[in-house]
Amino acid sequence: MSRVVLFAQDDHAASECLVPLSSGHRVLGVGHGAKTSIFARRCVDLGFGLANALEPEVVTGAMEKFQPELTVLVPDLEELPEAFSASTGRCYVVKVGLQMPGAPWPEFAPIWFQKDSRVAICRKDGQEVGAELVPVGKEETALSLRAKHALVASRLLQTLLEKGEGALPKLEKVDDTQEQAPKQINLKWDEDSVDRYIRGSLFPPHDPAVVEVPGKSETYFIESMEQFNDFRMKVLEESGTRGLRLNQRSYAADTHWYSNVGGSIVKMGDSDIHMPLKTSEKKHKAIIPGAALGARKKLRMNEPLIGPNAERYCSAALASGWIGVEGPYVKQFEKHLAQVCGCTAACAVQSGTAALYGAMKALGVSEPTHHVLVPAFTCAACADAIVHAGGRPIPIDCDLESYGVSLEAVQTGLADKNVVGIVIAPCYGVPARDFAAIQALCKERGLWLCEDACESYGASCNVRGFKVPVGSLATLSVVSVRSEKMIGVGEGGAILGNDATLVARAKWWCSRAPCRGVGLWRVYEHDAVGQNFRMPEMPGATRGGATRGGGWLAG
């Protein structure tokens, strides 16, 4: 069993490199940030030791006691950490991208020059022992390229650990460029140069690209070509006459506003939907979610309809004294929600995110090597739940017709042999275009399919000539009943399916994973570390009023 120390200078890249170390190695991770960072959490999840690089004496002491056989720094730094430089045994540095004077990160230069990037494994003295090319797409951003670098670095490190230096792929070494990186967008550039600069600068949460108004000291952040084209049009039309009017707006852009009544969305009232933000205002003029700046009214995304029986149901629940979980109104709600989605079983929980977690655990997701394909265009909860369950989400592209995951993207993603299942998320009430083909592919490959129907339950789609409800054909489905959803009366969700055993397993994980005995759950003894995500009776009664008493279902 090898003893390995991994110095993390980048949370994401170093976290990926922890994966090949998850079996057969003793590992000490040296993080560069808080204990809540991605790298720190991954070390804890994998049972690795953890030290903070901000405490060099502690790191040095830990390494002296640990006596590593292999020390790796991810990624390279101009000045190596003292503890790394003093390390005995084999020492390697992971180098990514291309160094360029003035560039904010090594991913900038490959995108700026629009040429393939590379990831290299080097010895501490700088000698390169292996490298692999990383293709740079025409829509690549610094953030997406960093993710590619991380995956390749993980693969190279695994080869190094298992087979040694001789097995690493070799490439001709590339010298770093001496050309100075531009500090901001030049209005004289052609569109392709502007686009490459914007994409090379896009690395949230860092500041995006900047452009300056000619003849003024005002600068603006530019995050897309749409913003830039709008900015340039205003410069050409208004410069030297009335000045540049970029901050006149009457609504906050695409901002959700949540209340105990319902969800709203406040849209831009101005005709310019790509409003750049002045750099001087970034820290001083934050837009409060839901604040309509100069607006006369809010524009409702969905206003929940509470049925006339809701008050009666809630009063009855209070009068019964049963306000905990597993009550009759929750059972009733589960029954009617299952009918809406065309399923035979349902388990109500506290949120759509909780439902996704329960579904992932029921489907067996528990290890970092359990990869799940998820849509790149959906709520972050879809990926979060997989991480909470212990797995690893792999984002894939969506088609432009339905905004659901595309069959082509799924086929490409299945090149990853660690994929155990797929999450598909129909958006805006529109069934995913390729659902039937993806379902057939999952059946062929022995993979499960989870349908995140939070935005589309109640809709129907044609599958092999039959009209079926969205959510009825997946291995498991999940829905949300928060304010802006089809049944929207607060917060909550449910796990649904036609396999009652799977739904019961999800419920078990969402009920603190209790032991079973004499046909009952022994609720204070547990077989695993679960979560308490069950829905209480009062919210269940509210939802019963919405689904039965003249609300959405009755309509």
C-alpha positions, 0 to 999 in steps of 0.5 A, spaced: 500 500 500 503 506 497 503 512 501 501 518 497 501 526 499 497 530 494 498 538 495 491 541 492 492 548 489 486 547 485 480 544 489 476 541 482 483 538 479 485 536 485 479 532 487 479 529 481 486 526 482 483 523 489 479 518 485 484 514 482 487 514 490 481 511 493 483 504 493 490 501 495 493 507 497 494 511 504 493 518 502 494 525 506 491 531 502 494 538 503 488 543 502 489 550 500 483 553 503 477 552 508 475 545 511 468 546 507 472 546 500 471 541 495 477 538 496 477 537 503 470 534 503 472 529 498 478 527 502 473 526 508 468 522 504 474 517 502 477 517 509 484 520 507 488 524 512 487 532 511 492 538 513 491 545 511 497 548 507 496 555 511 499 551 517 506 550 514 509 547 520 503 542 521 504 540 514 511 539 515 510 535 521 505 531 518 509 529 512 515 527 517 511 522 520 507 520 514 513 518 510 510 519 503 513 514 497 510 519 492 508 526 493 504 530 487 502 537 486 496 539 483 497 544 479 503 547 478 506 553 481 511 558 480 513 558 487 513 551 490 510 550 497 516 549 502 513 542 505 513 539 497 520 542 496 523 538 502 519 532 501 523 525 500 521 520 495 518 521 488 515 528 487 511 530 481 508 536 479 501 536 474 502 542 469 496 544 465 495 549 459 500 554 457 503 559 461 502 566 458 505 573 461 499 577 464 494 571 463 489 570 469 490 562 469 493 557 464 487 555 460 486 562 458 492 561 452 490 555 449 483 558 448 486 565 446 490 562 441 485 556 439 489 550 439 489 544 443 491 544 450 495 539 454 496 536 461 503 534 463 506 530 469 513 533 471 518 531 476 520 536 481 526 538 477 522 540 471 523 534 467 517 532 463 515 524 464 509 524 460 503 528 457 496 528 454 493 533 449 486 536 451 482 538 445 479 545 445 472 546 442 470 552 439 465 554 445 470 552 450 471 556 456 476 557 461 472 553 466 470 547 462 477 547 460 479 546 467 474 540 468 477 537 462 484 538 465 482 535 471 479 529 468 486 528 464 490 529 470 486 524 474 487 519 468 495 520 468 496 520 475 492 513 475 497 510 470 503 513 473 501 509 480 499 503 477 504 502 471 510 507 472 513 513 468 514 508 462 507 507 461 505 515 461 504 517 454 509 522 451 508 528 447 513 533 444 514 539 450 511 546 448 515 552 450 510 557 454 509 563 450 512 570 451 506 574 448 503 578 453 495 577 455 491 583 453 488 586 459 481 588 457 477 587 450 479 592 445 473 595 441 477 594 434 478 587 435 474 582 430 468 578 433 472 572 433 478 575 437 473 578 442 469 571 443 475 567 444 477 573 450 471 572 453 471 565 453 478 565 456 476 569 461 470 566 464 472 562 470 467 564 475 467 566 481 472 571 478 471 577 474 469 576 467 472 580 461 472 587 461 471 593 456 472 600 456 467 606 454 472 610 449 474 617 452 471 615 458 474 612 465 468 607 465 469 599 464 463 594 464 463 586 465 462 582 459 460 575 460 457 573 453 458 575 445 450 578 446 452 583 451 458 585 447 454 586 441 449 590 445 455 594 448 458 596 442 451 598 438 450 603 444 457 605 443 456 606 436 449 609 436 450 614 442 458 615 444 459 623 443 451 625 443 447 623 449 453 618 452 452 611 454 446 609 457 447 602 460 444 602 467 437 604 465 433 598 467 426 597 470 426 590 472 432 586 475 434 580 470 431 573 471 431 574 479 426 569 483 422 571 488 420 566 494 415 568 499 410 563 503 405 565 497 408 563 491 414 564 486 415 570 482 420 572 477 421 579 475 423 580 468 427 586 465 423 591 463 428 594 458 428 592 451 436 590 452 436 583 455 443 583 455 445 589 460 452 589 462 454 591 469 459 597 470 465 594 474 465 600 479 458 597 481 459 590 482 460 591 490 456 597 491 450 596 488 447 588 489 440 587 486 436 584 492 432 578 489 425 580 487 426 587 488 423 590 482 427 596 480 422 602 478 417 597 476 410 597 478 408 590 478 411 583 479 410 578 473 408 571 476 411 565 474 406 561 477 401 563 482 399 557 487 391 555 487 389 553 494 383 549 494 377 551 498 378 545 502 385 546 504 383 550 510 378 545 513 384 539 512 389 543 516 384 545 521 382 537 521 390 535 522 391 540 528 384 537 531 387 530 530 393 532 534 397 528 529 402 533 526 408 529 525 410 524 519 406 518 516 400 521 517 393 520 513 393 526 509 400 525 507 398 518 505 392 521 501 397 526 498 402 520 496 396 516 492 393 522 488 400 524 486 402 517 484 395 518 480 398 524 476 404 521 474 401 514 472 405 511 478 403 505 483 407 508 489 409 514 492 413 517 498 412 524 500 418 528 502 420 535 504 423 537 497 425 536 490 432 535 492 430 530 498 426 526 493 432 526 488 437 524 494 432 518 496 432 516 489 439 516 488 440 512 494 435 507 492 438 506 486 445 504 489 449 510 488 454 511 494 461 511 492 465 516 488 466 511 482 458 511 481 458 516 475 451 518 474 450 522 467 446 529 468 443 534 464 448 540 464 441 545 463 437 544 469 437 545 477 443 544 481 439 540 486 440 534 480 447 534 481 447 536 488 443 530 490 448 525 487 454 528 491 450 527 497 448 520 496 456 519 495 456 519 487 459 523 482 455 527 477 457 527 470 454 533 466 452 532 459 449 536 453 442 537 452 438 538 445 435 545 443 428 543 441 426 540 448 432 542 453 432 535 455 439 531 455 440 528 447 441 521 445 448 523 442 450 526 449 448 520 452 452 515 447 458 519 448 457 519 456 457 512 456 464 511 454 465 512 461 465 505 464 463 507 471 456 510 469 451 506 473 445 511 471 442 517 467 438 522 470 433 526 465 430 532 466 424 534 462 424 542 462 418 547 462 413 542 461 416 539 455 417 532 455 425 530 453 425 529 445 430 523 446 426 520 452 424 513 448 431 512 445 435 513 452 430 509 455 431 503 450 439 504 451 438 504 458 435 497 458 440 495 453 446 497 457 443 495 464 443 502 467 437 505 471 433 511 468 431 517 473 426 522 471 427 529 474 420 531 473 419 537 477 418 541 472 413 537 467 409 532 471 402 532 469 404 533 462 404 527 457 409 524 451 408 519 446 413 513 447 412 508 441 406 510 439 402 510 446 401 517 450 404 516 457 404 521 463 411 524 464 415 520 469 411 513 469 416 509 465 423 511 468 426 506 474 424 512 479 421 519 478 421 525 482 417 531 483 417 538 487 411 541 489 414 548 491 411 554 490 412 555 483 411 548 480 404 545 477 402 543 484 405 549 488 403 550 495 410 551 499 415 546 499 416 539 498 417 533 493 416 526 492 419 519 489 415 515 485 415 509 481 412 502 479 416 498 483 414 499 490 420 495 493 424 501 490 420 506 492 420 503 499 427 503 499 428 510 498 423 512 503 427 508 508 433 512 506 429 518 507 427 515 514 434 515 517 435 508 515 432 504 521 433 497 523 427 492 521 424 487 526 418 483 527 415 486 521 416 493 524 422 499 523 425 500 530 426 507 529 432 508 534 436 503 531 439 504 524 443 500 519 446 506 515 447 513 515 440 516 512 436 522 512 430 525 516 427 527 510 419 525 511 414 530 510 410 532 516 402 532 516 400 539 516 404 540 509 401 534 507 394 537 509 395 543 505 397 539 499 391 535 500 387 541 499 391 543 493 390 537 489 383 535 491 379 541 493 378 545 487 385 546 486 390 543 480 387 536 479 380 538 480 381 543 474 
